[in-house]
Amino acid sequence: TQLLEQSPQFLSIQEGENLTVYCNSSSVFSSLQWYRQEPGEGPVLLVTVVTGGEVKKLKRLTFQFGDARKDSSLHITAAQPGDTGLYLCAGAYQNFVFGPGTRLSVLP
Amino acid sequence: GAGVSQTPSNKVTEKGKYVELRCDPISGHTALYWYRQSLGQGPEFLIYFQGTGAADDSGLPNDRFFAVRPEGSVSTLKIQRTERGDSAVYLCASSVGHSGEQYFGPGTRLTVT
């Protein structure tokens, strides 16, 4: 069974703060994706990481794939209320396995 | 439309009834996925189509669940003898190929009373 864990489960911060959320597994994935989901909508892909140790930046978001391709992190710099949402990681195996998500709330 | 659409957006049904949920993928996307998302959880894989055939149906929880994609575009998820535990948001996604970026629809919220 491919199991992904995410931490923290919930995170509430003030606008302007930095934060990091984590995605961990005991399994190796060929690639890992990060999504953001807002209420009443489907997840929207933010990034795909493929190579162990890979770092990708998307404006204020920095994604890192662990060297062993078992874990990943998402760092947000100077969070804004528009960053509020459910952040999901998904590992690619035979199909896609999603973690439970981190629910982020950025207060103005 | 440019995105993945799902109908209905909400469905309330009584325990024991049959329901069908429809997904219209992005035109030209050969891969189509169904997921189920319960409150406070991430999406749970149900089934994946490549073209008209189910390439992987290992996520279907039991034989009450069935999905078709007869012409390689629109897909229907069918649930027989619904149970209260089937209540969830059912998400559909499509992609150019199996390893391509998945584009999700808004989901169908199913409530079984």
Boltz contact constraints between the chains, C-beta under 6 A:
constraints:
  - contact:
      token1: [A, 41]
      token2: [B, 106]
      max_distance: 6.0
  - contact:
      token1: [A, 42]
      token2: [B, 91]
      max_distance: 6.0
  - contact:
      token1: [A, 42]
      token2: [B, 104]
      max_distance: 6.0
  - contact:
      token1: [A, 42]
      token2: [B, 105]
      max_distance: 6.0
  - contact:
      token1: [A, 42]
      token2: [B, 106]
      max_distance: 6.0
  - contact:
      token1: [A, 42]
      token2: [B, 107]
      max_distance: 6.0
  - contact:
      token1: [A, 43]
      token2: [B, 104]
      max_distance: 6.0
  - contact:
      token1: [A, 45]
      token2: [B, 101]
      max_distance: 6.0
  - contact:
      token1: [A, 88]
      token2: [B, 42]
      max_distance: 6.0
  - contact:
      token1: [A, 95]
      token2: [B, 45]
      max_distance: 6.0
  - contact:
      token1: [A, 95]
      token2: [B, 48]
      max_distance: 6.0
  - contact:
      token1: [A, 95]
      token2: [B, 56]
      max_distance: 6.0
  - contact:
      token1: [A, 98]
      token2: [B, 42]
      max_distance: 6.0
  - contact:
      token1: [A, 98]
      token2: [B, 43]
      max_distance: 6.0
  - contact:
      token1: [A, 99]
      token2: [B, 42]
      max_distance: 6.0
  - contact:
      token1: [A, 100]
      token2: [B, 41]
      max_distance: 6.0
  - contact:
      token1: [A, 100]
      token2: [B, 42]
      max_distance: 6.0
  - contact:
      token1: [A, 101]
      token2: [B, 42]
      max_distance: 6.0
